[in-house]
Amino acid sequence: MKVSTKWLNEYVSVNDIEPQVLAEKIERTAVEIDAAGRREDGMKKIVVGHTLSVVDHPDSDHLHICQVDVGEAEPFQIVCGAPNVAADQKVIVALPNSRIADNIKIKKGKMRGVVSQGMICGLQEIGFPDSVVPKEFADGIYVLPEDAVAGEPVFGYLGMDELVLELDLTPNRADLMSMRGVAHEIAAIYGREVKLTHPELKDMSDEKIADFVDVTADETLAPTYLMRAIKDVKIAPSPMWLQNRLWNAGIRPVNNVVDVTNYILLDYGQPLHAFDYAKLAGKEIFVRLAQEGEKLITLDGEERELEPTDMVIADANGPIALAGVMGGQSTEVDDQTTTILLEAAVFNSSLVRKTARREVLHSESSARFERGINIATVKEAIDAAAALIAELSGGQVVAEMAQATFKEPEDTIVKVTLKRINDVLGTDFDAATVEKIFIDLGFGVVQTDGEFTVTVPPRRWDIKIAADLLEEVARLYGYDNLPTTLPVAEMTPGHYTDLQMMVRSARELLEAAGLSQAISYSLVSAEKAQRFLMEPTETTELVFPMTSERTTLRSNLISGLLDDLAYNTARKVENIAMYEQGKVFYKKAGEDRPREVEHVAGAMTGLFKAENWHDAKQPVDFYIAKGVVEHLLSKLGLEKGISFKASQAYPEMHPGRTADIFLGEEYIGFIGEIHPNIAQEYRLQRTYVFELDLEKMVAVKPKQEQYVPVSKFPEVKRDIALLVAEDVTNADLVDCIKANGGAYLADVEIFDVYAGDKIADGFKSLAYKLVFRNAQATLVDEDINKAVEKVIKNLQEKFAAEVR
């Protein structure tokens, strides 16, 4: 909301307050100020000019030589290329050595050999954005009113000398989306009086509104719906004072009817809409929901297919406006309009929000209907608009008002005690101090034995409960004035939960292993949400997603990581290792809400180690990814019972290079290479991924690291080579060796795998190093031999292994 202090001063006196002080006070008490300044800041020597003559440049097909009166003894000669420059115009002139927008200096010079003493400017060249420049002047210079005096600075004519504050409003303070609402706020902050003007309808027509229109509305769609008619209007540009107020608020002036509706929107916070009465089909107007298949061309020229949740204003032929969002092109006010139907309403905020988001039509009107408007001033706002339109257009207001529905405004009664206020704020206020704050806010207040009964007017619809009153007292008194207090309670030291500890440890370990953290969207497409599932789940979809790619809560982290890898590889970053820790969402059929589970996942592609003069390059493969997972689990104290079992349960994973991960009998995740089809979809080379359930890992009590002294006694190593069937896995053999190696078996390490010549088809040779260690005594061969024999015996019985 952009607030002109010149306009504001008409309602509450602020001229005696320094602009910086006012901005800071609002920011510390109410809402943040994004910007504060005058449009003229940084510009100088820009004056009104009067074009005395305009002739074509002899050496150009588009330049003109203008003799311009700028208030000096002699006219200035200025060369101008604007297509709309003509004699006897009041124009904006930047004199020699002037400064215009973007700190550009204008100098005396020559254009095609002709001296030019300055520049005739369009609004854009003196700092006005394209969005507020009237369309008839968008591609040329701006023409000032005839009463502008040559030689005077233009800043006052264009409202450039007004201080404008840009308020960054929070959703709960929609009452500040109007000048009158801001006036009440400033009055409360400084303890001043608000002086508001109120409309008076004069010289009304003898005709009645019933002769023009009959309106019907559903109270659930429009609790209030009113219409007035103004006849014999003449469409013309608005006066300069009105245009100034609009473009200082960031709104483009259009004509004297549309500009009034926007002016009232800024003044009262009440959106209005004007229909060309002659373009309506019949006398009946309906507020209803759109029907299947209906379409509407809105004022921006876009044809929109309507949904059954869209509220529309309709005549006998169909929709003529999207209620609360944007009007329709078919009933647009234009230069031929003579009779106006003016609409003021309170629309269902939820339905307005749905339509605005679906159609991406976030207008000034929809923003106010979504957040709420002051229902106490709907009638006053439409009367004020009708009176001003009649005044500026020479029209006449038709007697009476069409009323389809009307919700009577009601005050809100809220009670709070002085003790509650002081207890919560840590203050020692007396009743008089608190009562004055409520009075300054414009609230009615009755105080009895320390209890305040506060009557809140409808203009502050954000105040409903006692906590809201506490906030009002705190901010009006000044947050910076509140005393600093400590909670009165027994303090206990805080600590992380087991899950929080594991999350933090997992991040540190994965980063130490060379993976970079990624943070992906929690919302994905429905297709991606059903990939890489660790358990069956229903999808959890948003009712009104912002994009088609972000419709569903994720059920895995890998899809987001693959998006990140694809983004990087598309930009020539080929060696990538990333991890993500976050929540995934599982939902059972029939449940309303999903279950949130903490996961951690990783994705690696390209080279794990680049080639250099000493070492060969090392591409990422299954075993490197497996090593990262084993390192993570080991350092988390979960190395006991880790096992990897080949799996083909994931259609998105390579069927021969994927394994489930178990801690004992508990399934905690999977690891492997993504399926070539998935890799092709993301345009990735071979990519290896893993995903783990952190909550299941926490449930398995991690082993606490303990220092173990280095043994003083020598260890014994034995090697065994086994001939086994090709389908026997290394993990099964290692488990068997560990289970039968005895108490002194400290480690098992595979150091050779061979299949080929001298090995029968369907078999392979695996060689292991067994390390035995006793921290209490020196091992003897007899103990080692017994352990090895037991290992071999069990290997032969379970796997038909042959010792080579």
N, C-alpha and C positions, 0 to 999 in steps of 0.2 A: 504494500500500500504506500503510494507516494503522497505526501501531505505537504501542501503549500502553506507556509506560516501566514501568508497574507490572507488566504481564505480562512484559515483557522482563527485568525484574529477577529474575524467578524462574529465568532461565537464565544470566544474566551480570550481575554487580553494576554498577549504574549510578546507585544512589541518591546516591553521593557526588559525582556530576558535575552541575554546573549545567546546566539545560535548554538555555540559549542556547549554552553551550560545546559540549554534546553535538551539538546541531543543526549548529553551524558545522563541527565536526570531521567529521561524516558528509558534509556538503556538500563540504568540501575534499578528502575522501579517496575517497568512494564515489559517491554520487548526490546530486542536488539535493533540498533540502527545500522543498516547496511551502508548507507551513504548520506551525506548532508552537504549541500552546496547549491550554488546558483549557476544557471546555464551560462551566464555572462562571464564566469570566472576565467581569467586568462585571455580574454578578448578585449580589444580596444579600438577606438576610432572607426566604429561601424555606425553609420547614420542613415537617416531617411533621405532618399533622393527623389527628385521629380524629373522624369524624362521629358525634356523639351522637344527633342526631335530624334528620330531614329532613321538612318539611311543605311543601305547595303554597303558592305565593304567592297571596294573596287577589285580586290584581288582574292576574294573568297566567295564561295557560294552559300556559306552559312553564317558568316560573321556580320555584325552590324556595328556601325559607328553611332554612338549615342551622345547627345549633349545633355548633361544632367545637372540640374540645380541641386547643390548640396549645402546651400545656406551661405556660400561664399559670394564675394563680389562678382565673380565671373563663373559661368558654368564649367564643369569638368567634362573633358572628352574621355569616354570610356568605350573600349571595344568589347562587345558582348556576343557570345555565341548561342544564347538561349533562344529557342524557337518561339517563345511567347512574349518576348520583349517588344514593346510598342511605345509610341509617343503618348504623353500625358498619363503616365503611370506613376504611382508612388512605390518606390522599390527600395531594397536593402543595398546600401553601398559601403564597400570596404575601401576607405581612403588610402592613399599612399602611406606606407609605413605602419599600416594597421596589422592587427593580429586576429586571425579567424580561428576556426576549430583546428585542433591538433597542432597548435602553436605555429601555424603557417603565417609567414610574413608576406604581406602584399606590397609590392614595389611599383613605382612608376616605370613603364617600359614601352616597348613597341610590339605590335602584333601585325605581321605582314606589312611592315613599313609604316604603320599608323600609330601615333602616340596614344597610349592608354593610361589615364590617370586614376587607376584603381580598379575595382571589380564590382559588378552587379551580382549579388549573391542569391542563391537558392537557400532554403532553410537548412538543407543537409550541410552546406558549407559553413554554417555558423553553429553547428553542434546538434541539430535536431536529427534523431534517427529516422530512417526511411519509414518506420512503422507508424509514425505520427504525422507525417507530411500529408496534407490533403492531396487526393489523387490528381486533381487538375493542375497541381503545381509540382508533381513528383519528378517530371523530366525538364523542368525549367526553373525560372526565377520565381520568387514569391512576390505577389502584388499586395501592398498594404492598403488599408482603407483610404478613401479620398481625404479624410480630415487629418491624416498624418502630416506633420509640419516638416518641410525640407530642412535638413541640417541638424535636427534633433537626434540624439542617440536612439537606436531602434529597440534597445533592451526593454524599456518600459512598455512599448507597444506590443511586444511579443511575450511579455511575462518572463523574460530572461533574468530580470532583477529580483525575482521572488526566491526566497530560500525554500528549498524542497528537501524534506526528510523522507528517506526511504525506510519504512518499517518492515522488519523481517518477522512476520506474524507467526505465532504458534497456532496449532489447530484449535486450541481452547479459547483463543482470544479473537474470535471472528467478529466480536462487537467493534473491534478497531478497524474493520474493513469499511468504515464510513467516516466522513468528516465529523459528523455529530457524535459518533462514538469516541473518536479521538479527542474531541472537545471536552466531553465528560471526563475522560481520563486525565487530561491536562489540568482541568479544574480540580479534580480530586488530589492530584499530586501537589498543586500549589495552593490549595484551599481557596479557589476563586469561584466566581459566579459564572454559570453558563447562560448566555443570552441567545436563544434560538428564535429564528423567524418561522412563522407559520402561514401557510397559503390561505388566500381568500379568493373564492371564485365569484367573479362579477359578470354582469351582462350575459347571463346564460340564455341560451335559445329557448323558445317556447316549446320546441319539439322535445319529446322525451326519449330516453334511451330504448324503451320498449319498441319504438317505431323503427329502430335500427338493428337491434340484435337481441337474441334470446340465448342465454348461456346455460349449459348443463355440465356438472362436474361431480365426480365421485369424491367424497370426503377423504377416503383413504389415499387418493392420488393428490388431491389439492384441498387441504383443509380450509384454505381461503382462495377464492378466485373472483376477481372483480374486473369490470370493464367500464371505460368511459369513452364517449365519442366526441370528437372535435371536428366541426365541419367548416367549409370555406377557408381551408388553410392554403397558404401559398408557400411552396417549397423554395428556400433560398439559403445561402450560406449563413452561418450563425455569426452573431456579433463577436468582435475580437475578445471581449472579456470571457465569453464562454469558450471560445477556441483555446485561449490561454490556459484556462483551468483544465481542459481536457488533455492538451498535450503535455502539460506539467505533470499530469497523472499517468502519462504513457498511453493515451487513447487518441486515435486519429479522428479529427473532425470530419463529418460527412455532410449534414445539412441541419437546418434548424429544428427538425423533428427528432431525428435519430440522436443528435447531440444532446437534446434535452433529456432523453431517456438515459443516456450515459451520465449526464450531470447529476440526475437524481440518484442513480446507482451509487455514485461517489459520495453524494451528500447524505443520503439516508441509509445506504447499504441495501437498497431495495431494487432488485432487477425489474425492469419493465420491458415491454415489447410493443412496438407500434405496427399495426396491420393497415395496409391500404384497403379501405372498406369496399371500394369499387371492384376489387379483384376477388372478393369472397363469393363463393357459390351459395346463395341463399342467406337467410338471416340467422340461422342457427349455428352456434359454436359449441363444440363438445370437447371436454377434457377426458381422454380415455387412453387405454392401452392400444398399442399398434396391433393390427391384425396380420396374420400370416400372408406374406407376399407383398405387403404394402411397401412403397418406396417414397422417398422424399429428396428433392434437390434443395440443399440448405443454402444459406446466403453466401457461402464460400464457393458455390458452383459445383460441389460434389454431390453425386447421386448416392444415396445411402439406402441399403436394404434394411428394413426395420425388423426388430425382434419383438416377440410378444411381451418382453419386459420393458420396452420403450414407452414412455408416456408421450403422447402427442396432443397437439391442439388440432382439431379437425373441423372442416365445414362439410357441406353435403357431398362434396366430391372426394374427400379424403384428407390426409394429414396436410397441414399448412405450416407446422412448426414442431420442433423437438422441444417439448416442455422443459423449461429451465435451462436449456443448453444453447440452442440456436434457432433462429427463425428460418422460414422457408423462402425460397426465391420467388415463388409464385405470388406472394402477397407483399413483396418488398416495397417500401416507400420510395418513390422516384419523383422526378420533376413534374410529372403529370398528376400526382396525388392531390386530391382536394378534400377528402374526408378520411379521418384517422380513427381507428379503433385502438384504444390504449389498454393494455393488459397489465394487471398487477396481481401477484399470487404468492402463495406459500405452497411449494411443491414438496412431494415426498422425497426427502434427501437421499435415501438409499437408492431409489430408482434413478434419480438424476446422476448419482455417482456411477452406477452401473453403465448407463448410456454414455456418459462422458468418457469413461475409461475404455469402453469397447470401441467407440468411434474415434478415440483420441481427439476429443473436442473439449479441451479444458479452457472454457471461456470465463470472463469476469463474472457472468451470471451464474454459471454452474459452480464456480468456486464458492460463491456466497450461499447458494441453496444447499450445497453439500455440508457446509459448516454451520449453517443456521442463520436466520435473519430475525430482526426485531418485528414480531408480529403486531406490536402495538402501533406501528407507524405505517402499515400497509395502505390504509385509506388516506392518511395524510400525504404519503408519497405520491399516490396516483393523482390526488387533487393538485398537489404542487406542480406535477408534470403537466397536467392538463392546463392549468392557469398559465404556465410559462410558454407552452406551445402556442396557446391562443395569443399571447402577447407578442411573441416573436414572428408568428406567421400571419397575423391578422385574422385568425380564425375565431370561431365561437364555440364554447363548450355546450354540449347538449345537456339538458336538465336530467338530473337523477343519475344513478349509477346501477349498472347491471351487476347483480350479486348472485352467483351460483352457490357459493358456500362462504361462510365466514366464521372463523374461530375467534371467540372473544378473548382478548389478552387478559391474563391473570398474573397478579403478583405472586412471588414465591416467598413463603414464610419459613425462615430458618432460625433455630435457637442455638445459642452457645453461651457458656458461662465464662465469667472473667477468670475463674480458677483454671479452666481448661486452656484458655488462651495463654496464661502465664506459665502453666506447667509445660505446655508443648514448646513455646518459644523461649523458655528460660528467662522470661522478663518479670518485671514487677510493676506492670501497668496499673493505674487506677481506672475506675469506671469512666471518668470524664475523658481520659485520653482515648480510650477505645471508642466511646460514643462519638467523639469528634471525627474519628476516622470514618465511621459509618456514615455520618452526616455529610462529610466531604465527598464521599462516593455517591451521594444522592440517594441513599437508602433511608427508608423509614426505620426508626429504632425506638424501642421502649425497654428501659432497664429497670428490673425489679430484683432487689436483693442479690445483685451480682449476676443475674441472668439477663441476657440480651435477646429480645425478640426482634429480629431484623426482617423488614419487608423489602424484598429485592424486586425492582421493576423488571418488566419483560426484556428491556434492552440488555440486561446482563443474564442471558439465559444459561451461561456457563456455571452459575452459582446455584447449587442444589442442596448441599449438606454443610455441616458445621466445619469440616476441614477446609472447604472453599473460603469460608469467612476467615479462618485462621490465616490462610495465604494472603487474603486482602489486607489484613492487619499488618502482617509481616512486611509485605512489599511497600505499603504506604508509609509505614514507620521507617523503613529502610533496612534492607538486609545487612548492610554494613554497620548499622547501629545496634544490631542484636548482640547481646553479650555472648561470650564464649563460655560454654559450660561442658562439663564431662558427664557422661551417664552415671547415675547413682546405682551401681550394681557391682556385684563381685565379678572381677575380671578373670577370665580364664584364658590361657594361652591358646592361640589358634594353631591348627596343624592341617596338613593335607590328608585327604582320605586316601585309602589304598589305590583307588582308581586314579586320582589326581597324581599321586606319586608315580604310578606306572606310565601315565600319559607323558609326564615331563621327562621321565627317564628314557622312554621310547624315542622321543624327539631328539634328545641329546645323542643317543647311541646311533640313530640313523644318520644324523648329520655328521657324526664322527666317522661313519662308514663311507662318507662321500656323497650322500643324497641331499638334495636341496628341498626345502619345504615348499609345498604348493598349497594354495587355498582355492578351492573350486566352488562353483555354485552348488547350493543344496538342492536347487531345482533343475531338473533335466527333462528330456522328452520321455514320454511313456515307454518308448522302445528301449531307451538306454536304462531306464529304471528296472527293467526286467532282465538285464544281463548280469552275469557274474554273481549270481545269487548264492549265498551260503545257506539259505533256508527258504522254503516256499513262502511267498507273500503276495497279498493283494496290493495294487497300486494305490497311492494316496494322491489324488489329483486336486488341483486348485479349481475353485468354481469360476474365478475370473482371472486367469493367468495374463501376465503382461505381454508375453510372446509365445509363439507356438513351440519354441525350443525350451521353454521353462514352465512346463505344465504340471510336473509330477515331482514329489519328494523322492530323493535318491534312495535306492536300496543297496548301493555299493559305492565305493570310492574310486574304483578303477576307471569307470567311464569318464569321470572328471579328469583324472590323470592322463588318460589317452587324449582328451581334448587339449590338455596342456602340451603334451608331447607333439601333437600334430601342429599346434600353433608355432612351436619352436622350430620344428623341422622345416616348416614352410618358409621359415626365415633363415635357412641355411645353418641352423644349429643342430648338429647331427648326433653328438655324443651327450646324452642326457640321462641323468639319474635323479628321480624325484620321489618324494613321499608325501603323503597327506594323512593327517589325523583329524577325525571328526565323526559326526553322528551319521548313521544311516537309519532308515525308518522301515520297520516291518509292521504289517497289519494283517490280522486274521479276518476272514470273512465274517461279516456281521458286526465288526467293531467300528466305532465312530472315530477313534483316535489311534494313530500308529504308536508302536513301541519304539523308543529311541535307544540305539545301541552304539557305544563307542567302538570305532574300528580304527585300524591303522593299515595303510596300504602303500605299496611302492611300485614304481615302473621304471625300467631301465632299457635303453636302446643305444646302439652304436658301439663305441669303444669304451671298455672299462679303464684301459691304460693305453695311452698313445705311444706310437713307435718313437724310439730315440736312438742315438748312436750305440747304445749299450744293450737295450732290450727290444725285443720284438713287440708289435702291437698285440693287445689282448682284447678281443671282442667280448661283449657281454654274452654269457650263455647261462644255461640252467644252473650250473654249479656255482657260478659267481652269485646269482640271485639267492640260491640256497644257502651259500655261505653267509650272506648278509642276514638272512632270517635266523640261522643257527647262532650267529654272533649276537643278534638282538635277544633271542630267548635265553642264551647262556648268561649274558650280562644281567638279564632281569631275574636271574636265579631260577630259571625254569629248564635247565639243561637235562634234568632227570626225566626220562620217559618221553623225550622227543622222538617222533618217528614220522617218516614220510612214506606214504603208500600211493602207488600209481592209481590215477583216477581218470575216468572218461565221462564224469558226471556233468561237465560244463561244456555246452555246445559252443561257447565263445573261446574255448581254450584248445590248444593243439592236443589231439587225443593221445599222442605218444610221448608228450613232454610236459605232463601235468601231474601233480601229486597233491593229495590231501595231507594236511599237517595235523598231527595228534599230539596231545600231552596225556600220556597214559592212554586211557580209553576215550578221552574227551576230544572231539573234533573242534579245532580252533581256527581253521583257515585252509587256504590252498596256495599253491605256487606253480608257476609254469610259463610256457610261451603262449602268447595269444594266437588264436587261430589265424592262418594266412588270410582268410576272407575278411576278418576283422582288421588285420594289418593293412590290407588293401583299401578297406573303407576309409581308414584314417591316413592312408598314404605313408605308412611307417615301414621301416625295415623290421627285421626280427626284434621283437619286443618281449621282455620277460616281466612278469608282474607277480605280486603276492598281496594277499589281504588277510588280516588277522582280527579276531574278535578280542578286544582288550578286556572286556568284562568277563569272558570265560577264563582268560589268563589270570585275572585277579582272583577268581574263585579258586584256582589252584594255588595253594599257599606257596609263594615263592620262597626259595631257600635263601636264607641270609648268608652273605659272604662272611667266611671266617678265615682268619689267618692260619695256615698250616705250615709248620716249620719244614724246611727242606730236610729230607732224610739224610742221616749221616751214613747210611748203609747203601752199598751199590745196588743198582737195579739190574735186572736180567732181561734180555731180549731174546725172543724166539720167533723165527719166521716159519710160516706154513703156506704152501701153495696148494690150492684145491681145484680139482676138475669137477665142475658142476654143470647141470643142465642150463641151457641158455635162458630159461624163464625164471631161474632162481635169482632173487635180488640181493644186492649187497647188504641192504638194511636187515633182511632176514638172517643172513649169515652172521653179521655183527651182533645182532641180538642174541643169537645162539651162543656165540663165543663168550659174550659178556655173562650170560646166564650160567655158563658151566666152567668159567675160568677160575673160579675160586676167589677167596678173599684178597689175594695179593695181586690180582690182575688190575693194573692201573690204567691201561690204555690199549686200544686196538686201532690200528691204522692200515688202510689198504694202500699198497704201493705199486701194484702192477695188475693190469687187466690185459688178457691176451686171448684172441680167437683167430684162427687161421691155419696155416700150415702146421702139421703134426698134431693138430687138435681135431677130433672128430666133429663132423657137422652136427649142429644142435647143441654143442658144448662150448664152454669157455673156461679159462683159467684165471683164478683170482688169487693174489698173493697178499698175505697180511703180516704185519709186524705186531707181535704181542709183547707188551711191556709189563713186567712184574716188579713189584716194589713192596718192601716191608720196612716201615718206619721204626720198628722196634729191634730188629735183628737182621743178620745177614741170611739171605735166602740160600738154601741148599738145592742141589740138582734134583734130589729125590722129590721135593715138594713141587718143583717146576714141572718135572716129568709127569707126575700124577695129574697135575692140572691140564697139561697139554693133551695127555691121553684121553682124559674125560671130554675135553673139547672135541677132539677128533672123533671119538666114539659117537657123540651126539650129532655131529655133523653128518656122519655116515648114515645114522639111523633116520634122521629127519630129511636129509636132502640127497641121500645116496652119493655123498661127496667122496671123491677119490683123492688121497693125498699124493701129490706128485713128488 
